[in-house]
């Protein structure tokens, strides 16, 4: 990102020397903040000192945003270090903000590693009212814990679209925290509390998000824009140096091209963009950056070129699509619900009804549990190896081998990918085992995260 920002800065210098200006460098941004960018004033009318900085070119702003630690935006919005979350946020609500940070808003960017999905928490610091954008089913407990720790009241969960790669946690949060569900009226989903029309506002305390219709990836895609136009949450319509696919769920390349041009690129160049996913570890971009550098949707790329590009992606459908889409059309409501939350480990509950434990926890607590590997013997001793101390009981023999497993200690079932071991947890549960979990991702994830094994081939 730093290299790209440097290129933008060099281009700006060259343009200034030649008397030319790149289309992305709007005059109002090159010579200071325009009316649409005015930050909220301090109580009593005193303006923040940061707003008196000398004018900067858009390329220089992009460079500064690119080298800035993304975590600073969240911490600055919440008042930096938070020995007491409420006091810190009240302080932040009374202070000005730098151009890339938000005044009065608590902001956290959260990540689900399995689907590479970003979830966003925004809250009004004064009222403590909050909302979540694109919450993930398996991360519901994590998100609820954060809401509680920060002393927030979750009012809304918002969906940018009907997802095909993960199940939303909207229904779970409504059940546990009393939040309301909102998504596009064009989504076709049922069970929401509010169906959004273009330019509807969703309020949380004294702040609000505008719902801008950005169809094309799906017919019901929405980009949520913060009221001061400093941040936008684009879902899959616009990614960092990319965009969502357009070959299923009523997708259309021409519609997506026009949606991004009209609804996203019309925002200030300094508006920070937060996508629904990223697969390379990138966290945010800006309107100015994407206008210059997005290889699919940059201002220099025509509609016909974009359509031709999108028609030849040749991507496989998401692995979770057959489960995720029907579930998300019901706002994430599962067919069955679990009764109790196990407390013997920090487990996650999948939409399929399986409790899972993460590899890092098992590596630290392996001596406290029974690891049951349900693969075949040749796999157990094969290239992936096995977890130290694991007991080999192939899935086909598990029902006849229950006496060799103690019901007094937790059981973690393991296989190659997590599929067979998930079935093993179901069998063990029916047999009366109370403390059972599946190893998330199986031995493939265990090896990918470089945890030790017995046997197996060298990396």
N, C-alpha and C positions, 0 to 999 in steps of 0.2 A: 504494500500500500504506500510506503514511504517513497519508493521509486516512482510510482505513478504520480504522487503529489509533487515530486521534484520536477517531473516532466511538465506538469500543469503550470508550475511556477515559471519554468523556462519559457513556455509558450506565452505566458502573460507578459514576460519581459520583452519577448520578440514582438508581440502585438503592440505594446506601448511604443517601441521604437519605430515601428512601421506606421503607427497611427491607425491600425486595424484592431478590431475586437472580435473575439470568438463569440459565436451566438450564445454560449452558456454564460458569458460574462455580462450580465445585465447591468445597465448603467447605474441603477439604484444600488446594486451590490458593490460595484467597483468603486463607488464614491461615498460609501457609508450606508447605514441601515435605512431601508425604505419604510414607509408607514406601516406596512403589513408585518414588519419584524419588531415593532416596539415591544419591549419586555414589560411585564407588570411593574408598576411603580411601587416604591416603598410607601408604607403608611404615612400620610401627611404630605405626600407629593414629592418627597425627596427622591431624586433619581440616583440609581446605583452608579458608583464611580466607574465601574467597568464599561458603562455605556459611552464614556467620553473618550475612548481610545481613538487614535488617529484612523482615518479611512484606510481600508486595505482592499487589495484586489481579491476577486473570488479565488484565484489560484493560491494566493497566500493563505486565505482562510482554509482552503482545502488542505494545504500542507500542515497547518497548525492542528486541524482536526485529525489528520492522519497519524501524527506522531503522539497525540494525546492518549493517555491510558484510558481505554473505554470505561474502566471501573470508576474513573473520576466523575463521570457524568452522574452515575447513580449516587455516589457519596456526596457530591456537591449538592445535589438536589435534596438530600436528606440531612445535610449539615455536616458532612465529613464523618469523623469518628463519632460513634454513638454510645457513650457509656449509659445514657438514658435516651431511648429512641424518641420519646415524646418531646423532651426538652430540645434535643438537637433539631428535630424537624420544625418546631416552633421558631427556633432561631433562623432556620433556612427560609421560612416563610416570610421573614421580615428583612431579608437581604436581597440584593440584586443578584444578577447572574451573568456569567460570560456568555457569548453568543451561542456556544454549543452545549450549554447546560440549562436546565429548566428551573425557573423560580417557582416556589410553592408546590412542587410536585416531588413526591417520593417515587423513585424509579429503580426497578431491579429487572435485569435480564437473566432468565433461567433457561436451562438447557436439558433436554432429554437425549442421552447419548444413543439410545437404541434407534430412534427415528430421526435424529439430528434436528429436532424441533425446538424452536425458541418459544418460550412462554414469557409474557411481559406482565409485570405487576406495576400499576400506577396508583398513586393515592394522593389525595389532597392533604397536605400537612396540617392544615388548621382543623378540619373536621374529622380527619382520619378515615374518611370514606375512600374505598379502594375498588379497583376492578382488575380482572385478569383477562389477558388476551391469549387465546389458543392454549388453554390448559390441557395437559396430557393425563389420561386416566391413571397410568402407573405412577405418576408423580403427584397425585392429589394430596397425599399425606405430607409430602415435603412442602408443597405450596401452602397448605393450611397451617403448618407449623410456622412458616415465615410470616404469614398474616397475623398469627397470634403473637409472635415475638415482637413484631413491630407495633403492636397495639392498634391494629387496623380493623375496620368493619367492611367485609367484602360485600359490595352491593351488586356487582354485575360480573358475569363471565361473558366475554365476547368472542365470537368465532369470525375469522377472516373468510372462511369458506367451509364447505363440507369436505373434510380431509379424507385422503385415501391411504395414508401411511401410518396413522395412529388413531386411537379412539379418544374423543374429548372427555375431559373430567367435569364438564359443565353440570351434568346431572348429579354427580357425586357432591360437588360443592353446594349445589342447591339443597341437597338432603342434609348435609352436615353443617353448613354455615348459613343457610337461608338466603343465599345470593339468588339473583334472577338471571335468566339466560336470554341473550339477544344475538341475533344473526340476521342476515339478509332475508327479506321476504322472497327473493328469487331463488333461495337455496333449496326450497322444496322440503325442508326439514319440518318435523312435527314435534310438539312438546316444549317449544320455547315460550317464554313469557312476553317477548316483544319481537316483532318482525320489522326490520329496519328498511325504510325507503331511502333513496339517495338524498344526502345532505341532512338526514336526521341527526340530532345530537343526543349523546348519552352523557349524562351529568354524573359526576362523583364529587360531592362537596361543592366547592366554588369553581371547579374546573370541568371541562367537557371535552369529548372527542366528537369530531364530525365523521359520519359514515359516508365515504365516497365510493360509489359503485365502480368497481374496476373489473368487470367480467372479461373472460377470455381464457383464463386457466380453467375456471368453471363458470357456469352461468351466474353463480351467486357470490362471487368474490367481492370483498369489501376492503378498502384501505381506510384505516382510522387515523385521523389527523388531529393532533392536539390543538387546542383553541388558539394558541399564539403562533401556530404553524412552525414551531421549532422541531417537532418530531412527527414522523408518520410511520405507521405499522402496516406494511404492504402485503403481509401474508405471502402467497406464492406468485402474486401478480408480477412483482419485481424483486429479484434476488440481488445479492451483491455480485455484480458483473455477470448477470444472467437473468433468467425469468422462469416461471413455471411452464410445464409442458401444456400443450393445447390439443392433445389427441384423444381425450376421453372426458366424461362428465360435462358434456355440452361445451367443451372447449372450442375456441375459434381463434386462430392466429391474428386475423385482421382486427377482430374485436379487442384482443389483448393489446395490440400495437396502439390502437386509438385510445384505449383506456389509460395506458401509461402516459401517452403524450398529453392527454387532456386533463387527467386527474392527479397525476403525480409530478410530471415535469412542469406543471403550471405552478408548483409550490416554489418558495424561495430556494435559490441554489444552496444556501446554507442549511436548509432543513435536513436534519439527520433522518436517515432511513433505516428502519429495523425490519429485517425480513422474517418470514416464517421458518426458514431453514438456512443452514449453511453446512457444507460438507468439508470445508477446508480450515475451519477454526476462525473464520472472520466473523466479526460481531456487528458491525454497522457500516454504513456508507453515508453519502449525502446526495441530494438531487444534482448538485453541480458535478460531482464525480461521475455519476451514472450517465449524465448527458455527454460527458467527454469520453468515458472509457468502457461503457457497457458494450461488449462485443456483439450483442444482439439488438440492442435498442438505443444505442447512442444517437445523438441528433443527426449525425452524418449518414445514418442508415435509413434507406427508404422502406416503405411498407412492403413492396414486392420482394425485396431482398429478405426481409424478416420472415415473410410467409414461406418463401422457398426454404429457408434455413429450418424453420420449425417443422415442415413437412417431411424432413429427412433425418430426424433425430434417431429414429429406430430404437426407442427405449422399451424395455420390458415393463409390464405393469407392476406397481408396488406390491411387495409380498403380502402386505396386510390388507390389500384392497377389498377382498371378499368379505372380510370381517369388519373393517373400519367403516366403509361407506354405509352399509345398512345400519350399523350402530350409531353413526353420526347423524343419520337421517332421523334418529330418535333422540338426538342431543346426548348420546352416550349412556342411555338407560340400559343396563344389562338385563338379560332374561331372568337371571337369579341374582340375589344379593347375599353377601356373606354376613354372618351374625356377629362374630367377634374378631377383634384385631389382635393377633398374636403379639406377645411382648418379649419373646425370648431372643429376637433378632430384629434388626431394622428391615422388615420385609416389605416388598411391594406386591400389590394385588393386581394381576392382569385381568383384562376384560374377559378372558376365557375362564376365569375363576381359579387361577393358580397362584399360590403364594410363591414368591421368588426371593432368593438372597443373592447379593452381588458377590463377585469373586473376591474383592478385597476384604470383605467381612469374613468369608470362609477361610481365607489364608491366615487371618489373625486369630480365628477361633476354632481351627480345625480339631484341636484336642477336646473341645467341649461338645462336639457333635459326632454322630455316626455318618460317615460318608458312604453312601451305597451307590456303586457304579453299576448301571443296568445295561451296559454294552455287552457284546459278545467277547469271549476270551481273546480272540485275535486282535480286537480293537483295544482291549484293556492293555495288552502288551505291545500294541502297535506304535506307529510314529508319533501319535499325540501323547502317548504315555498316560499316566493316571495320577490323581491326587494322592499324595503320601498318606498311607494309612487307610485308603479306601478299600471297602469290601466288595468284591465282585459277585453280583447276583444278576445274571441276565434277566431282562424283563419277562421273558417267557417262563422263567422258573421262580419269579418273585412270590407268587401266591403260595407256592409249596415251601417257601423258605422263610416265612414270617417269624418262626420261632427263633431264628438266629439273630433277629433284630430286637433290641430292647425298646420297650415303650416308655422307659424312664428318662431317656436322653433324646434330644432332638435329632431328626434325621434329615440329611441333605442328599437328595437324589441327583445323580450326575449321568449324563450321556454325552454323545458327540456334540449336539447342537442345542439340547434342551427340550427336544420334542418327546423322545421316549421317556426321559426322566419326568416330564410333566405328567405323563400317563401313570408313571410309577407313584407319584404323589397322590393321585386320585385313588389308586388301588390301596395304598397304605392308609389313606384317610377312611376308606370304607371298612378297613380291617381294624379300626379303632385307634390308630396312631394320631395323637393330638398335635404334636409338634413336628410338622413335616414341611419342607420347602424344596423347591427346585433350584438348581444352580443356574442362574440366568446366563444364557448363551452357551452353556455346556463347556466342554473341554476346548472348543474352538476359541471362545473368548478368554478362557483361562490361559491358554498358551499365547494368545495375542497380547495379553497384558503382562506376559513374561513372569507368571508365578511358577514356582518350582514344581517339577513332576518327578515321578519315579518311572524309569524306562523311557521310551520315546526316543526320537531322533533329535540331534542338535539343531538349534535354530539356524 
